[in-house]
Amino acid sequence: MPVTRRVLLTLLTAVLVASGLGHPARAGAAPAAEAKAAAPSRVSYDAHSLTVDGERVFVRAAEFHYFRLPSPALWRDILEKYKAAGFNTVSLYFSWAYHSPKRGVYDFTGVRDVDKLLRTAEDLGLWVVARPGPYINAETSGGGFPAWLKRVPGRARSSEAGYTAAYREWLAHINPILARHQVDRGGSVLLYNVENEYQANTDAQYMQDLQDTARADGITVPITTNVCCDAASWASTWGSGLGAVQIPGVDDYPQTFDCASYETVWGDWGEGVTERIRPDAPGYAAEYQAGAIDLDNAGYEACRKLTGVPYMKYFQKNNLVQSGSTLLSYYMGFGGTNWGWLGQPNDVYTSYDYGAAITEARQLTAKYDEFKRQNYFQRAVTPLTSTDAAPGPASSNAALSTAARVNTAEGTQIVLLRHTDRAAVSDDRATLDWATPDGRYQVPVRLIGRDAKLFLAGYDLGGQRLVYSTSELLTHEPIGGRDVAVLYGTGGTAGETVLRYSSRPKVTVLDGKVASSFSGGDLRLSYTHQGLARVLITGGGRRPLLLMLGTDASAATFWRADTASGPVLVRGTDLLRSASSRGSSLSLRADTATAGPIEIWSGTAGGAQPSLLGSQGRATTVTVNGLRVNTNATASGSVVGRLPGPAKVRLPQLSGWQGKAEAPEAKPGFDDARWRVADAGLPSDDYGFHSGAVWYRGRFTATGAETSIDLNAITGRRGVYLVWLDGRYLGSAAGGTQADSDAPINPDPGPGHFAVPPGVLKGGQQAVVSVLVQNMGNNDDWTADDNRFRQPRGLVRASIAGGGDVTWRIQGARGGEDLPDPVRGPLNLGGLYGERAGWTLPGHVAWPRAQWAAPAGVTWFRTEFALDLPRAQDTSLALRFPGTPPAGQRVQLFLNGWNLGHYGGQIGPQTDFVLPAGVLKEHGSNTLALSVVATAPGTVTPPVLVTAGTQRGGPGLVP
């Protein structure tokens, strides 16, 4: 997972957890599309690539955190969108903390059913890079370490005995699940990642022990790890030494995390070229930047611009050619939500949207289109799996330069065109002196702004021979006894494609403007990239070719899928989830955001079987989402029809709000007899209270000379604590946070000095100090120094100036580590009275009508609303708080008992909170509860329901 700017400049931060245990692997589950679908496969590798069943594969992965989407029914949606974008692999952290609320207690059911997750990946033909830590980072609380680990002796992330016993307990639960889902057993797990960004510490024995444990637990696939920030560190000695992994990977975040400066940042952290650590293993970009955390509260749309399409075109393509890596994993593909107290407090707020290609509301973006363009290219061009670096064609203009790779067997060239100055934004032209495998050519090229192009030469494009092209290849498919290829380029620029034939072929321009000439065996096509031109080429000693020439935008409208009758290409839908054929029938599952046309090319691979297209070029039967579509044939060999759009979504107004003041703990007469006596010190972790609000009540006999209450609380960034004396509110203070990694831990980071009002305390009388501490989560352990991770939470110092001894009692989340609600788990609730009393849950309450006033302290608001969203439609809803997040208010949002967000001026810029289907009842009654912790009196603005996106189709929600 990524690191913050502090991390690269000194050492960083970020943490995450991941894992699961479950049910036996399902017999006959299909591995990835590039692997053979029947018997178990063997995974091997050499310096160029992985091989599965002896066939080279190019791994195209994106990260997904199941724990950031607490709706297993939606996991399929995200994975289907990954596959539709051309990814063949998903990278999965497995979170120790998410599954273990207490030492010896593990849960792999419900939202933690990772067996279901792995089966879903298998169903969809996606490989898995399994990353069970034990430490994972990913900006999660404790970096994925369970909070109970803070009480275990022995330095974390080391081979010390106490920590070793603890992590082996975790691996003993998660490794058997991963083992039975391996490719070697007919499953999906292709690689196993130990630890995370561990170069900050050098306990090689620990790294060796992790691998030995994995092998003893049945892990047989290659073992990898991810190195951050300095690939030339001690990790480079892993080739044969203790702790060496087979395939070390590298993390690259060239665009920083400065989302607020998205207009000016351009590779401030380097070229982003993945360094190969071991010469005998393929290059592995284990975490290549595909978004950013929002350190400066700029909002995730700014992060999406920071790592937008220009960044992806330049840096990702540059890395592909410069590094020759054949294992690419992007962080993140979908970010998700830090629901409950999942997030690491110093780097993230509720949303973990990450500026990713798929938004937190599961909507597709322009970044998704660029992933699809690049992934389709990497899937189609199999020579990429084994290449060596080579000089690129010489450029006549120093402003433009090239780099190249050449396939070791076939000689295919992959040429990168880019600006020599990576920050250039100019419009430049050049002529390339290009010695292709089929001859030497003077080739005109043009590059506008921050862009990069991948050109091919000497490439066997199905049954065709591509000499070269200055258009980029999206894909080529054998459909209906001919080749169908899609090429594209920047709108308005010239393109040139040269194909080799033994004799002059017939060229028919079906659409658009394309000029052709034939000389010396070369068919030269010249055109301008605009719209979508279509050219049919027949004869010349080769099978027919339908060549479609478009722009970036028109290329993004294409989708491909495999069926029993061969591949299909589809245009006009907003997503193609799957395709299947049976006889002369074609069935599609697709999403549409608006009504419009659909175009389909379908047939059989190489024409070996009868085409789905009849003698008149139309499919006998086409269904989309189970509904028959009337189609007509086109001159392009496709069929066209029309699809309906989604029905209108009608949302209820949120009304009937009820309100209730809380915080009886602040009153002197409150009965705290059942609370824990804080006889082991004040930090809340010592009593099993790790998340959210923790109450302290200190009883003492007043002397009458008391002048102040002096406290220190450590909460993590964005935390706060409030103080009462005998029921009188004294004020609040910001909780302390960790120091930067290059500074010692501050022993007094969150001081608060609260003056005792004159006359409130009288000598000899009993008095009570009440303190509400809102903890925001635990620090990461990125530097493996133990001090940061073990930094306590809650009160760490308390004294009364002029007073005597104080007896403290403490209460946090009900049950502490013994969960009363295992369904939602250990990170869902804190210790507010309403949380302990079940006010977050559905059920009738008889509270007064809400007045939307929040005095200092805690106030609750509740309402119910009914939904009946359109069926056969995927609708994403969010709760929107109008206006700027208020200062002095901290709102927790609970939907049907699930803590889905934290809102307020001290929390972050977020005003929209996604309500995921599954947690949200799309057809029924929902309960919404808000807790407001106010440090000063104010007015609360009620939220409203909004639609974040809706499409006809969808994943088909299955519990």
PEBELBEL-V837966 format. One record per residue. PHI is phi in whole degrees, -180 to 180 (none if undefined). OMEGA is omega as a letter, one per 30 degrees, with the letter a starting at -180 (* if undefined). D_LAST is the distance of its C-alpha to the last C-alpha in Angstrom with 1 decimal. Layout:
PHI OMEGA D_LAST
PHI OMEGA D_LAST
This chain:
none a 29.3
-77 l 31.9
-123 a 35.0
-83 a 36.7
-60 l 40.2
-56 a 41.6
-68 a 40.1
-75 a 41.9
-84 l 45.0
-128 l 45.2
-158 a 42.1
-113 a 38.7
-152 l 35.6
148 a 31.9
-151 l 29.3
-160 a 25.9
-126 l 23.8
-162 l 21.3
171 l 20.0
176 l 17.8
-140 a 18.0
-166 a 15.7
-102 a 15.8
-62 l 18.3
-63 a 18.3
-79 a 17.4
-64 l 20.7
78 l 21.7
-65 a 19.3
-83 l 21.2
-76 a 22.8
-63 a 23.9
-62 a 25.6
-74 l 29.0
-93 l 28.7
-72 a 29.4
-89 a 26.4
-101 a 27.5
-73 l 29.3
-56 a 28.7
-111 l 30.4
-109 a 32.9
-105 l 32.9
-137 a 36.3
-166 l 38.0
-139 a 41.4
-67 a 42.9
-97 a 41.3
-164 l 37.7
-74 l 35.1
-129 l 35.3
-124 a 32.7
56 l 34.4
82 l 37.5
-101 l 36.4
-68 l 36.5
-133 l 33.3
-105 a 33.0
-86 l 30.1
-120 a 28.5
-123 l 25.9
-139 a 24.4
-79 l 23.0
-142 l 19.4
-110 a 18.5
-59 a 14.9
-74 l 16.2
-97 l 17.2
-137 a 13.8
-78 l 11.9
-146 a 8.6
-53 l 7.0
-64 a 5.3
-92 l 9.1
-58 l 10.6
-61 a 10.8
-58 a 12.6
-65 a 15.1
-68 l 15.8
-64 l 16.3
-69 l 18.7
-60 a 20.4
-64 l 21.1
-63 l 22.2
-82 l 24.7
96 l 26.2
-71 l 24.8
-111 a 24.6
-146 l 23.6
-123 l 21.4
-97 a 23.0
-128 l 20.9
-75 l 22.3
-119 a 21.0
-97 l 21.8
-60 a 23.8
-62 a 23.9
-67 a 20.1
-106 a 19.8
-131 l 23.1
-75 a 24.1
-153 a 27.2
-57 a 29.2
87 a 28.1
-112 a 24.7
-136 a 21.6
-132 l 17.9
-129 l 15.3
-117 l 12.3
59 a 9.4
-71 l 10.4
-111 a 13.1
-81 a 11.6
-74 l 14.0
-62 l 14.0
-62 l 10.6
-60 a 12.2
-69 l 15.3
-64 l 13.9
-63 l 12.4
-59 l 16.0
-64 l 17.5
-57 a 15.7
-90 a 17.1
75 l 20.4
-108 l 20.6
-73 a 22.8
-132 l 22.1
-96 a 24.8
-90 a 23.7
-129 a 25.3
-89 l 25.0
80 g 28.1
-67 l 29.0
-99 a 30.0
-127 a 28.0
72 l 29.3
62 l 27.1
56 l 28.3
-106 a 26.2
-56 a 27.7
70 a 30.0
65 a 29.2
98 l 26.4
-76 l 28.7
-66 a 27.5
-64 l 30.0
-65 l 31.3
-66 l 32.7
-64 a 35.4
-95 a 37.0
-87 l 37.2
-70 l 40.6
103 a 41.2
-57 l 40.7
-67 a 37.2
59 l 36.9
-150 l 39.9
-92 l 40.9
-66 a 42.1
-62 a 41.3
-61 l 39.2
-66 a 36.8
-59 l 36.8
-63 a 35.7
-68 a 32.9
-70 l 31.4
-67 l 31.8
-62 l 29.7
-64 a 26.8
-65 l 27.5
-66 l 27.7
-91 a 24.0
-85 a 22.7
-61 l 25.2
-61 l 24.4
-66 a 20.8
-64 a 22.2
-62 a 25.0
-77 l 23.1
-104 a 21.2
-72 l 24.6
-56 a 26.1
-64 l 28.7
-117 l 26.3
84 a 24.7
-103 a 21.9
-117 a 21.7
-72 a 23.4
-99 a 26.7
-137 l 28.3
-124 a 28.3
-101 l 29.4
-99 l 31.4
54 a 32.0
-165 l 32.2
46 a 35.3
-91 a 37.5
-66 l 40.9
-70 l 41.6
-131 a 42.4
-128 l 44.2
-84 a 43.3
-63 l 43.2
-64 l 42.9
-60 l 39.6
-62 l 38.3
-68 l 39.7
-62 l 38.2
-60 a 34.7
-70 l 35.2
-62 l 36.9
-64 l 34.0
-61 a 31.5
-63 l 33.7
-65 l 34.2
-87 l 30.4
101 l 30.2
-77 a 29.8
-118 a 31.9
-73 a 30.9
-58 l 33.2
-103 a 33.1
-132 l 33.4
-153 l 33.5
-120 a 33.9
-104 a 37.3
-111 l 37.7
76 a 40.7
-148 a 43.5
-68 l 42.9
-93 a 46.6
-78 a 46.1
-59 l 46.3
-62 a 43.2
-69 l 45.5
-92 a 47.2
-73 a 44.1
-51 a 45.4
-141 a 46.8
-84 l 46.9
-60 l 45.1
87 a 41.5
-65 l 41.5
-96 a 38.2
-72 a 38.3
-130 l 36.9
-71 l 37.4
-112 a 35.6
-125 l 36.8
-95 l 35.3
-132 l 36.8
-130 a 36.5
-67 a 39.6
-95 l 38.8
63 l 38.7
-121 a 36.5
-90 a 39.0
-63 a 36.8
-64 a 39.5
-105 a 42.0
-59 a 39.9
-76 a 42.9
-116 a 45.2
-70 l 43.3
-152 l 43.6
69 a 43.2
-64 l 44.6
-106 l 43.2
115 a 44.5
-75 l 44.1
71 l 40.7
-94 a 41.9
-67 l 40.1
-85 l 42.7
-80 a 42.8
-90 l 43.2
-116 a 43.9
-70 a 46.0
-98 a 44.5
-125 l 40.8
-69 l 39.2
-65 a 38.9
-132 l 35.5
-85 a 34.5
-70 l 31.9
-140 l 31.1
-104 a 32.7
-58 l 32.6
-133 a 30.2
170 a 30.2
-161 l 31.5
-77 a 30.9
-102 a 32.7
-68 a 35.5
-107 l 37.7
58 l 35.3
-82 a 36.0
95 a 32.4
-74 l 30.0
-65 l 31.4
-66 l 34.6
-67 l 32.9
-67 l 31.5
-74 l 35.2
-56 a 36.5
-117 a 34.4
-80 a 34.4
-58 l 35.3
-58 l 39.0
-59 a 38.0
-63 a 35.6
-62 a 38.2
-75 a 41.0
-74 a 39.5
-69 l 36.9
-70 l 39.3
-61 l 42.1
-63 a 40.2
-58 a 39.3
-82 a 42.9
-69 a 44.6
-93 a 42.5
68 a 41.7
-66 l 38.3
-118 l 36.0
-125 a 33.0
-120 l 31.8
-129 a 28.9
-105 a 28.4
-119 f 27.4
-111 l 25.2
-89 l 23.3
-143 a 20.8
-86 l 21.7
93 a 19.1
-131 l 19.8
-83 a 21.7
-70 a 19.8
62 a 21.5
-113 a 24.4
-73 a 23.0
-77 l 25.7
-74 a 29.2
-72 a 31.5
-91 a 34.3
-124 a 32.7
-138 l 29.6
-112 a 28.4
-61 a 24.9
-73 l 24.2
-119 l 24.0
-50 l 24.1
72 a 26.9
66 a 28.3
-80 a 26.0
-65 l 25.7
-110 a 22.2
-71 l 22.4
-58 l 20.4
-87 l 19.1
69 l 18.0
-99 a 21.2
-88 a 23.5
-125 l 27.1
-61 l 30.5
-65 l 29.8
-61 l 26.9
-60 a 29.5
-69 l 31.9
-57 a 29.5
-63 l 28.9
-60 a 32.7
-73 a 33.4
-66 l 30.6
-62 l 31.5
-61 a 35.1
-67 l 34.3
-70 a 32.4
-72 a 35.2
-90 a 38.1
-64 l 37.9
-59 l 41.4
-62 a 39.7
-73 l 38.6
-150 a 42.3
-135 l 44.6
-121 l 47.6
-66 a 48.8
-148 l 51.6
-65 l 53.9
-85 l 52.6
-59 l 54.9
-68 a 57.7
-104 l 57.3
-77 a 60.2
-124 a 58.9
-63 l 58.5
-71 l 55.8
-116 l 53.5
-136 a 52.8
-131 l 50.9
-140 a 49.3
-150 l 48.3
-132 a 46.8
-128 l 47.9
-64 a 46.2
-70 a 48.0
-109 a 48.3
-97 l 48.2
79 l 49.9
-58 l 47.3
-102 l 47.8
-116 a 45.1
-112 l 47.0
-101 l 45.9
-109 a 47.8
-153 l 47.7
-75 l 50.0
-62 l 52.3
-89 a 51.8
-61 a 48.0
-88 a 48.4
-64 l 50.4
-123 a 49.3
-81 l 52.2
-103 a 52.4
-127 l 54.2
-124 l 55.4
-159 l 56.7
-114 l 57.8
-94 l 56.4
-89 a 58.8
-111 l 56.2
-91 a 57.2
-86 l 54.4
-61 a 54.4
-110 l 55.8
138 a 58.6
-102 a 59.5
-138 l 58.7
-101 a 59.3
-117 l 55.9
-77 l 55.6
-138 l 52.5
-147 l 51.4
-137 a 49.0
-113 l 48.3
67 a 47.3
-82 a 44.6
-153 l 43.3
-155 a 43.5
-123 l 43.6
-112 a 42.8
-108 l 45.2
-115 l 45.6
-148 l 48.8
63 a 49.7
-117 l 46.3
-83 a 45.5
-90 a 43.2
63 l 42.0
-91 a 45.2
-109 l 46.9
-118 l 48.9
-90 l 48.2
-72 l 51.4
-168 l 49.9
-151 l 48.1
-97 l 48.1
-101 l 44.8
-87 a 41.6
-88 l 39.5
-85 l 36.0
-166 l 35.4
-142 a 37.2
-137 l 35.9
-84 a 37.6
-133 l 36.8
62 l 38.7
80 l 41.7
-145 l 42.2
-93 l 41.1
-120 a 39.2
-129 l 39.4
-124 l 38.6
-121 a 40.7
-153 l 40.9
-161 a 42.9
-63 a 43.6
-55 l 44.4
89 l 48.1
-95 l 49.1
-79 l 50.9
-131 a 49.4
-144 l 51.0
-128 a 49.7
-119 l 52.1
-119 a 51.3
-104 l 53.7
-135 l 55.0
-79 l 57.9
-150 a 59.2
-63 l 58.7
-86 l 55.4
-93 a 54.8
-114 l 53.0
-120 l 51.5
-84 a 50.1
-83 a 47.5
-160 l 46.6
87 a 48.0
-117 l 51.1
-138 l 51.6
-96 a 55.0
-134 l 55.7
-148 a 58.6
-132 l 59.4
-159 l 61.8
59 a 62.2
88 a 59.0
-101 l 57.0
-96 a 55.1
-106 l 54.8
-109 l 52.4
-124 a 53.0
-166 l 50.9
-112 l 49.6
-71 l 45.9
-161 a 44.9
58 l 42.4
-144 l 41.6
-81 a 44.6
-132 a 44.3
-130 l 46.9
-105 a 47.2
-119 a 49.4
-131 l 50.8
78 l 53.6
72 l 55.2
86 a 54.4
-132 l 50.6
-72 a 47.7
-61 l 46.7
-132 l 45.0
-101 a 43.1
-109 l 43.3
-112 a 41.5
-119 a 42.9
-139 l 41.2
-107 l 40.5
-53 a 37.7
-66 a 36.1
-71 l 36.4
-63 a 35.2
-68 a 32.0
-81 a 31.3
-89 l 30.9
-131 l 27.8
-130 l 27.9
-154 l 25.7
-101 l 26.6
-133 l 26.6
-64 l 28.3
-99 l 31.2
109 a 31.5
-73 l 30.5
-127 l 29.9
-116 a 30.8
-134 l 29.4
-125 l 30.7
105 l 29.9
-96 l 26.1
-84 l 24.7
-165 l 22.3
-112 a 22.1
-84 a 18.7
-167 l 19.9
-142 l 22.7
-145 a 23.5
-128 l 26.7
-151 a 28.0
63 a 31.7
-100 a 32.7
-107 l 29.3
-122 a 27.3
-120 l 23.7
-118 l 22.3
-114 a 19.1
-147 l 20.5
-110 l 20.3
-132 l 23.4
-90 l 24.4
-144 l 27.5
-67 l 29.0
175 a 31.2
-77 l 32.3
-131 l 30.6
-127 a 32.7
-133 l 31.9
-110 a 33.9
-145 a 32.8
177 l 34.7
-123 a 35.1
-62 l 35.9
67 a 39.6
71 a 40.1
-69 l 40.0
-123 l 38.2
-55 a 38.7
-71 l 37.4
-65 l 34.6
-82 l 37.3
-74 a 39.8
-61 l 43.5
-100 l 43.2
79 l 40.5
-128 l 37.6
-67 l 34.3
-61 l 34.4
-142 l 30.9
-125 l 28.6
-123 l 25.2
-126 a 22.9
56 l 19.4
84 a 20.6
-106 a 23.7
-65 l 27.2
-116 l 29.2
-75 a 33.0
-129 l 34.6
-130 a 38.2
-80 l 39.8
-121 l 41.3
-67 l 44.2
-84 a 41.8
80 l 40.4
-105 l 37.1
-123 a 35.7
-124 l 34.8
-148 a 32.9
-138 a 31.3
-114 l 27.8
-77 l 26.9
-94 a 25.6
-76 l 22.9
-73 l 23.6
-68 l 25.0
-94 l 22.8
-112 a 24.4
-110 l 23.6
-77 l 25.1
-77 l 27.8
-82 a 27.1
-139 l 29.7
67 a 30.6
-65 l 30.5
-118 a 31.8
-135 l 33.4
-154 l 34.7
-73 a 36.9
-127 l 35.9
61 l 37.6
-64 l 39.5
-63 a 39.9
-78 a 42.5
-85 a 44.7
-63 a 47.4
-86 a 46.8
-63 a 43.1
-86 l 42.6
-110 a 41.3
-62 a 42.6
-89 l 39.2
-74 l 38.7
-74 l 39.4
-77 a 43.0
-82 a 43.1
-93 l 45.7
-112 a 44.4
109 a 44.7
-95 a 42.7
-54 a 39.8
-71 l 36.5
-60 a 35.0
-65 a 37.6
-116 l 35.9
82 l 32.3
-106 a 31.6
-114 a 30.2
-128 l 28.2
69 a 29.2
-71 l 31.9
-132 l 34.4
-101 l 37.2
-124 l 40.7
-129 a 43.5
-113 l 47.0
-100 l 49.7
-156 l 53.4
-95 a 56.8
-71 l 58.2
-100 a 61.7
87 a 62.1
-104 a 62.8
-66 a 59.2
-115 a 58.9
-159 l 55.4
-108 a 52.1
-114 a 51.3
-127 l 47.8
-144 a 45.8
-128 l 42.1
-112 a 39.9
-123 a 36.6
86 a 35.9
-55 l 36.4
80 l 35.5
-84 a 35.9
-154 l 38.2
-142 a 39.8
-120 a 41.5
-131 l 44.5
-127 l 46.1
-125 a 49.3
50 l 49.8
85 l 47.3
-92 a 49.0
-75 a 46.9
-100 a 48.7
133 a 46.5
-141 l 44.0
-149 l 44.0
-74 l 41.8
-74 a 40.4
-78 l 41.5
-133 a 39.8
-71 l 40.5
-80 l 43.5
-61 a 43.5
-67 l 43.4
-97 a 47.1
-126 l 48.2
-68 l 48.2
-66 a 45.7
-75 a 47.2
-74 a 47.7
-136 a 48.0
-81 a 45.5
-129 a 44.5
-72 l 47.8
-142 a 48.2
-116 a 51.5
-121 a 51.5
-69 l 54.9
-82 a 55.6
-61 l 57.0
-56 l 60.6
83 a 61.0
-74 a 57.5
-107 l 58.2
-120 a 61.2
-54 l 62.6
86 l 61.6
-91 l 58.6
-76 a 55.1
-138 a 52.7
-134 l 49.1
-100 l 47.5
-115 a 43.8
-131 l 41.9
-104 a 38.3
-110 l 37.1
-104 l 34.0
-80 a 33.1
-106 a 31.1
127 a 30.0
-99 l 31.9
-65 l 34.1
-77 l 33.3
-131 a 35.5
-59 a 36.2
-87 l 39.9
53 a 39.3
-98 l 42.0
73 a 40.2
-65 a 41.9
-66 a 39.4
-63 a 36.3
-86 l 38.1
-55 a 39.4
-70 l 38.7
-124 a 36.8
91 l 38.2
-68 l 41.9
-121 l 44.1
-155 l 47.4
-152 l 48.7
-151 l 52.3
-123 a 54.5
-65 a 57.7
85 a 60.6
-113 a 58.4
-106 a 57.9
-72 l 55.2
-125 l 51.6
-102 a 49.2
-105 l 45.6
-122 a 42.4
-136 l 38.9
-147 l 35.4
-119 a 32.2
-56 a 28.5
-57 l 28.4
87 a 28.4
60 l 29.0
-78 l 27.6
-94 a 26.6
-71 l 23.4
-79 a 23.0
-130 a 19.4
-68 a 17.9
-60 a 14.3
-87 l 15.7
88 a 18.3
-76 a 21.9
-105 a 22.1
-86 a 20.7
-124 l 23.8
-111 a 27.5
-112 l 30.3
-61 l 31.1
-55 a 32.1
-63 l 29.4
-68 l 26.7
-69 a 28.3
-89 l 28.6
86 a 25.0
-70 l 25.9
-80 a 22.8
-94 l 20.6
-60 a 20.0
145 a 22.9
-70 l 26.3
-130 l 29.0
-121 l 32.6
-100 l 33.7
-67 l 36.5
-62 a 35.9
-65 l 35.1
-104 l 38.3
58 l 36.7
-110 a 39.4
-122 l 38.6
-71 l 41.4
-58 a 41.7
126 a 39.2
-127 l 35.7
-134 l 34.5
-116 l 31.2
-134 a 29.9
-141 l 27.1
-154 l 25.8
-124 l 23.1
-145 a 22.0
-106 l 20.2
-124 l 18.3
-146 a 17.9
-70 l 17.3
-56 l 18.2
-84 a 15.7
55 a 15.6
-150 l 16.3
-105 a 15.0
-118 l 16.7
-105 a 17.0
-112 l 18.7
-140 l 21.0
-101 a 23.2
-111 l 26.8
-98 a 29.8
-64 l 32.9
84 a 35.8
-75 l 36.6
-54 a 34.8
-75 l 37.3
-75 l 39.5
81 l 39.6
-127 l 36.1
-129 a 33.0
-106 l 29.9
-102 a 26.5
-107 l 23.7
-119 l 21.0
-114 a 18.1
51 l 16.6
92 a 18.1
-96 l 17.0
-81 a 20.1
-106 l 19.5
179 l 23.2
-128 a 26.9
-129 l 29.4
157 a 33.2
-62 l 36.3
-85 a 36.5
-90 a 32.9
168 a 32.8
-84 a 33.0
-68 l 29.4
-123 l 29.1
-109 a 25.7
-127 a 22.5
-69 l 19.2
-112 a 16.5
-71 l 13.1
-57 a 10.5
106 l 7.8
-72 l 11.0
-81 l 12.7
-85 a 12.1
-74 l 13.1
-136 a 14.2
160 a 15.7
-91 l 17.8
-125 l 17.6
-111 l 20.1
-116 l 21.9
-128 l 24.3
-123 l 26.9
-105 a 29.2
-119 l 32.4
-99 a 34.7
-113 l 38.0
-87 l 41.0
-155 a 43.2
-60 l 43.1
-171 l 41.5
-104 l 39.6
-97 l 35.9
-94 a 34.6
-69 a 31.5
-85 l 28.6
-132 l 27.3
-86 l 24.0
-136 l 24.3
-92 l 22.5
-92 l 22.2
163 l 21.4
-150 l 20.2
-140 l 20.1
-71 a 19.8
117 l 17.2
99 a 14.4
-76 a 11.7
76 a 9.8
-70 l 6.5
-122 a 3.8
-56 * 0.0
